[in-house]
Amino acid sequence: MNRKQKKELRRRQSTRQLMGIDRLTDHGVMTAGGELVFFLVSPSNLSVLSPEGVRDRVRCLTNLLRGVKLMEILTLNSRESFQPNRDYYRQRMERETVPAIRELLRQDMAHLSELQSAASSVREFALVFQLDRRISDTTSHIGQLEKFIRDRGFQVRTAEGQDLMRLLAVYYQQDVTTEYYESVDGERWVKGGG
């Protein structure tokens, strides 16, 4: 297959095909390599813990990672980054000659810095497990994995439809602003919700 044919083939593929996803499941995605199950983990606020408390959280995470094979950690920013805007204000301030406008630019930049600081600790963590294809009762296996994580001291829940689409949108597009994801483009208009 030549380069032009490959490009045409890619152009005709769906988004899911390009990402290597066969279909969404109840708690994950089905890929050619098997089902990946996503667990959303809520981290403790480490900034208020003592050094011993932080070490304990790290120890719990280490034990969790040792206890399960075929697991990955997915860490995503769940808020928008204002760094490009702040860089623009900084560059604009360097060129600006009018003091009043420079002050307004400085205030805007300070405001964005405050917003960024408030959102800096907002991250989402997902533990991604590849299910063994030989397991027939995946529902109970997922429940056991969730209990295993919870027993290590973490708040956890399995990801569901909208959670999965949000994780994929943030991971692939850095889309942190959409609140509802459609399964099919234009779905809300057909259902009369838009």
C-alpha positions in Angstrom: 0.0 0.0 0.0 1.5 3.3 -1.0 1.5 6.6 1.0 -1.5 8.0 -0.8 -3.6 4.8 -0.2 -2.7 4.8 3.5 -3.8 8.5 3.8 -7.1 7.7 2.1 -7.7 4.7 4.4 -7.0 6.8 7.5 -9.3 9.5 6.2 -12.2 7.0 5.9 -11.7 5.5 9.4 -13.9 6.5 12.3 -12.5 8.2 15.4 -12.8 5.0 17.3 -10.9 3.1 14.7 -8.1 5.7 14.7 -7.9 5.3 18.5 -7.9 1.5 18.3 -11.2 1.2 20.1 -13.6 -1.5 18.9 -16.5 -0.3 21.2 -17.2 1.2 24.5 -18.2 -1.3 27.3 -20.1 -0.7 30.5 -16.8 0.2 32.4 -14.2 0.6 29.7 -13.2 0.1 26.1 -12.8 -3.0 24.0 -9.6 -3.0 21.9 -7.9 -5.6 19.7 -5.8 -6.4 22.8 -8.8 -7.0 25.1 -11.0 -5.0 27.4 -9.6 -2.1 29.3 -11.5 -1.2 32.5 -11.2 2.3 34.0 -11.4 3.0 37.7 -11.6 6.7 38.8 -9.6 7.3 41.9 -10.0 10.3 44.1 -6.7 11.4 45.5 -6.4 12.8 49.1 -5.5 16.4 49.4 -1.8 15.9 49.9 -1.2 19.6 50.6 -2.8 19.3 54.1 -1.3 16.0 55.1 1.7 15.7 57.3 5.0 14.3 55.8 4.1 11.0 57.4 0.6 11.1 55.9 2.1 11.7 52.4 4.6 8.8 52.9 1.7 6.6 53.9 -0.3 7.5 50.8 2.7 6.8 48.6 3.2 3.5 50.4 -0.4 2.6 49.8 -0.1 3.4 46.1 3.1 1.4 45.8 1.4 -1.6 47.4 -1.5 -1.2 45.0 0.8 -1.1 42.0 2.7 -4.2 43.2 -0.5 -6.1 43.8 -2.0 -6.0 40.3 -0.4 -6.8 37.0 -1.6 -5.3 33.7 -2.5 -2.0 35.2 -1.6 1.5 34.1 -2.2 4.9 35.7 -3.8 7.7 33.6 -3.3 11.2 35.0 -5.2 14.0 33.4 -5.7 17.7 34.0 -9.4 18.2 34.6 -9.2 22.0 34.2 -8.1 24.2 31.4 -4.6 25.6 31.4 -4.2 29.4 31.2 -0.5 29.4 30.5 -0.8 30.4 26.8 -3.0 33.3 27.8 -0.6 34.4 30.5 2.3 34.2 28.0 0.3 36.4 25.6 -0.2 39.0 28.3 3.4 38.9 29.3 4.5 39.5 25.7 1.9 42.2 25.2 3.1 44.0 28.4 6.7 44.0 27.1 5.5 45.8 23.9 3.0 48.2 25.5 4.1 51.8 26.1 1.0 53.2 27.8 1.2 52.7 31.6 -2.6 52.4 32.1 -2.8 49.6 29.6 0.3 47.9 31.0 -1.4 47.9 34.4 -4.6 46.4 33.0 -2.6 43.7 31.3 -0.8 43.0 34.6 -4.1 42.7 36.4 -5.5 40.3 33.8 -2.3 38.2 34.1 -2.6 38.2 37.9 -6.2 37.1 37.6 -5.3 34.2 35.3 -2.5 33.2 37.7 -5.1 33.1 40.6 -7.4 30.9 38.5 -4.6 28.6 37.6 -3.5 28.3 41.2 -7.0 27.4 42.3 -7.2 24.7 39.6 -3.7 23.4 39.8 -4.5 20.7 42.2 -7.5 19.5 40.2 -6.3 16.3 38.5 -8.1 13.2 37.6 -6.6 9.8 38.2 -7.7 6.6 36.5 -6.4 3.2 37.0 -6.7 1.2 33.8 -6.8 -2.6 34.0 -6.6 -5.0 31.1 -9.0 -7.8 31.8 -7.8 -11.3 31.1 -9.8 -12.7 28.2 -10.1 -16.1 30.0 -12.3 -14.6 32.7 -16.0 -15.4 32.0 -17.6 -13.4 34.8 -16.2 -9.9 34.2 -18.7 -8.2 36.4 -17.6 -9.9 39.6 -13.9 -9.6 38.6 -14.4 -5.8 38.2 -16.1 -5.7 41.6 -13.1 -7.6 43.1 -10.7 -5.1 41.6 -12.7 -2.2 42.9 -12.7 -3.7 46.4 -9.0 -4.4 46.2 -8.3 -0.7 45.4 -10.7 0.5 48.1 -9.0 -1.8 50.7 -5.7 0.0 49.9 -7.3 3.2 51.2 -8.4 4.9 48.0 -11.8 6.3 47.1 -12.7 4.6 43.8 -15.6 4.0 41.4 -15.8 2.4 38.0 -16.0 4.7 35.1 -19.2 4.7 33.1 -20.4 6.0 29.7 -20.0 9.8 30.1 -16.9 9.3 32.3 -15.2 7.2 29.6 -16.0 9.7 26.9 -14.7 12.6 29.1 -11.5 10.7 29.8 -10.9 10.0 26.1 -11.8 13.6 25.2 -9.3 15.0 27.7 -6.6 12.5 26.8 -6.9 12.9 23.0 -8.1 16.5 22.6 -7.4 18.2 25.9 -11.2 19.0 26.0 -12.0 19.9 29.5 -15.0 22.2 28.8 -17.6 19.9 27.3 -20.2 18.7 29.8 -22.1 16.1 27.8 -20.6 13.8 25.1 -22.7 12.4 22.4 -22.3 8.8 21.2 -23.1 9.9 17.7 -22.4 13.3 16.3 -25.7 15.3 16.3 -27.4 12.9 18.6 -29.0 15.7 20.7 -30.7 17.2 17.7 -32.3 13.9 16.6 -33.5 13.2 20.2 -34.9 16.8 20.4 -32.7 17.8 23.3 -30.8 20.6 21.6 
